[in-house]
Amino acid sequence: MNRWQELYQQRLTTPDGAVNLIENGESILVGLINSVPPALVSAVARKAQRGELTESTFMDALNMRCADIYSPEVQGKIKYLCGYAGLNRSLLMNSAVIDLQPIRFMDARRNLQQIIDVLMMTVSPMDKNGYFSTGINPDYICGLAKSGNKYKILLEVNEKMPRTFGNNYIHISEADAIVENNLPLLALPKIPISKEDEAIGNYIAEEIPNGACIQLGIGGVPNAVGMALENKKDLSVHSEMICDSMMDLYYKGVITSRKKTYMPGKWMGTFVLGSQELYDFVAENPLIEMWEANIVNDPRIACLNDNLMSINTTLEIDLSGQCSSETIAYRQYSGIGGQADFVAAAWYSNGGKSFIATYSTYTDKSGELKSKIVPTITSFCTINRVDIQYVVTEYGIAYLKDRSMSQRTRELVRLAHPDFRDWLIFEAKRLGFTQ
């Protein structure tokens, strides 16, 4: 047993033993998705339920692995702060159980580092040199751990967490407690592609040149874009999220990274989310560099990739080009994430383009068809009208960046569902957007 293994054994404990290090009043932060350590979070929930953390704050984003912390028995016995709602917490956030922190993904480390006391994360098993990899989830949690601030660091070692290359390692000497918990990682089912997704994907693909560097997210639209890019050549990846469609393009010979101008030959990402096959693909893959979000999402760094293509979606867009991508009628639905980061990065990239995609309509709870293109947005603005470049629906694509209000109106009416175009024209005239 070498010195690092001895230190490992000294710091190995139970989940309840680990969270005993947390004092009342200290703020606790976990990472995204598969970085969330279920055993440790459940232990925090038990400690809170006993009334031992009444002055503490639990902070997360996209916690899809441990709902115990939000159980009715815990609510009111610990404060909650969240940067990204996700599926299981929108109702709690909109009922004011959870307080929202609007935050850009790139800024998470800078914004959080002075208000955090405890970091908890899932890591891969330790190597012979005493290092754990944060694997498919360096996100903001790894950057904070490496920031030089003295936090209590609690690690949940999971042999199913892939070890990845990049700047995403935590040393045993930095950990205050270690627990072991080999639960399967959260993997996503295959997301079907609709005819609207396919149309949007084709419009975007026409604008993407050979040799481009792509940023994609999750959902039917990114998957459709991936399918539509099958005939492109020498693409590369610099993306907040690494997804299945990128792996598919790699196996088809489309992603070669030969033309990449920043970190040539390498993919860069800050978290991976998709199938188990994808997690196996990134494990110890020298092509893929996993770095913290304050590096990957920084527009000053991402724009060093020539021809950076940013593809994101929105919930609502108005005739000026303002996008509301995280709320519906002021009710929190998701979060800002990295959308604004990559919209800016694509603009400053040599040859870069950013695309905001949306279906033209949605069906409300009463079964009535509604337009996603509206005269003025009815919720918080995620992307400012001066930053928008391309907008895409199943009815076409429009470039707005240097366009006037009357030009924007005409273009966005063209992208709207035919049933709503007369209404949009009427409202545009009433509001003075056009003659």
Beta strands, then each sheet from edge to edge (+ up, - down):
strand 1: 27-32
strand 2: 57-61
strand 3: 79-82
strand 4: 99-100
strand 5: 118-123
strand 6: 131-133
strand 7: 152-157
strand 8: 169-171
strand 9: 177-180
strand 10: 213-215
strand 11: 236-242
strand 12: 267-272
strand 13: 288-290
strand 14: 308-313
strand 15: 316-318
strand 16: 323-324
strand 17: 327-328
strand 18: 331-332
strand 19: 353-357
strand 20: 361-363
strand 21: 369-371
strand 22: 373-374
strand 23: 390-393
strand 24: 396-399
sheet 1: 4+ 3+ 2+ 1+ 5+ 7+ 9+
sheet 2: 6+ 8-
sheet 3: 13+ 12+ 11+ 10+ 14+ 19+ 23+ 24-
sheet 4: 16+ 15- 22-
sheet 5: 17+ 18-
sheet 6: 20+ 21-
end
